[in-house]
Every structure is written in structure tokens, then in C-alpha cells.
Amino acid sequence: VVTWGRQDCGGDSSTVRHRLRNVRQIEATSTSFAAILEDGSVVTWGWTGGDSFKVQHELRSVQQISSTKSAFAAILADQSVVTW
């Protein structure tokens, strides 16, 4: 994954670049990104919505991610939903 643009809008992924391998999907808000990896885990970066720390332990077996202007929702394999 290669990113560019304003750092405060997710354009700088240097802090997570080492984790952005085997990416299956990328979803964005207006200021952040979320990438689903092949193993179903999620890597996030950017400003609003880019910090998934509080729910990171729940982001396993992620099938799909959707976003609004400033938030994300992930659908898991068991059909449950995690938001941040």
C-alpha cells in the first residue's frame, strides 16, 4: 500500500506501513483509512476514526468495512458488527 497527501488526513501511513501486507480491502473516512488484511485483521491510520485501539481486540475475522465521514463499522464472520 502506498499513501500520500496530508498527514492529518491519513496521507502518511509510515507508522503502520510494516503491517500493510496482504491487504484485501481499504475503506476511508474523510481523514483516515482502515485496511482489512487477508487474515481478517484490520490496520487503521489517520485522524478521526483512524484510532481503533479500543476495539482492536474485536477486529478479527472481519469480512467487510463501511465508513461515514468520521467513523467505521466492521462486519465480522459471525455477522456481528464492531464500530469505532
GIDABEL-V58117 format. One record per residue. N is the residue number from 0. RES is the residue in one letter. D_FIRST is the distance of its C-alpha to the first C-alpha in Angstrom with 1 decimal. Layout:
BEGIN
((N | RES | D_FIRST) (N | RES | D_FIRST))
END
This chain:
BEGIN
((0 | V | 0.0) (1 | V | 3.8) (2 | T | 6.6) (3 | W | 10.3) (4 | G | 13.6) (5 | R | 16.1) (6 | Q | 15.5) (7 | D | 17.8) (8 | C | 16.0) (9 | G | 12.6) (10 | G | 11.4) (11 | D | 11.1) (12 | S | 8.8) (13 | S | 10.5) (14 | T | 12.6) (15 | V | 10.3) (16 | R | 7.6) (17 | H | 9.9) (18 | R | 9.8) (19 | L | 6.3) (20 | R | 7.6) (21 | N | 9.3) (22 | V | 7.8) (23 | R | 10.7) (24 | Q | 10.6) (25 | I | 9.5) (26 | E | 12.6) (27 | A | 13.6) (28 | T | 16.9) (29 | S | 18.1) (30 | T | 16.8) (31 | S | 14.2) (32 | F | 11.4) (33 | A | 11.7) (34 | A | 9.5) (35 | I | 11.9) (36 | L | 11.4) (37 | E | 13.7) (38 | D | 16.4) (39 | G | 16.7) (40 | S | 15.7) (41 | V | 13.8) (42 | V | 11.6) (43 | T | 12.5) (44 | W | 12.4) (45 | G | 14.3) (46 | W | 18.1) (47 | T | 20.1) (48 | G | 18.8) (49 | G | 16.0) (50 | D | 18.5) (51 | S | 18.9) (52 | F | 21.0) (53 | K | 24.2) (54 | V | 23.0) (55 | Q | 20.4) (56 | H | 23.1) (57 | E | 23.5) (58 | L | 20.0) (59 | R | 20.6) (60 | S | 20.7) (61 | V | 18.8) (62 | Q | 19.2) (63 | Q | 18.2) (64 | I | 17.2) (65 | S | 18.9) (66 | S | 19.1) (67 | T | 21.8) (68 | K | 21.7) (69 | S | 21.5) (70 | A | 21.2) (71 | F | 19.5) (72 | A | 21.3) (73 | A | 20.2) (74 | I | 22.4) (75 | L | 23.0) (76 | A | 24.4) (77 | D | 27.9) (78 | Q | 27.6) (79 | S | 27.7) (80 | V | 25.6) (81 | V | 24.0) (82 | T | 23.5) (83 | W | 22.3))
END
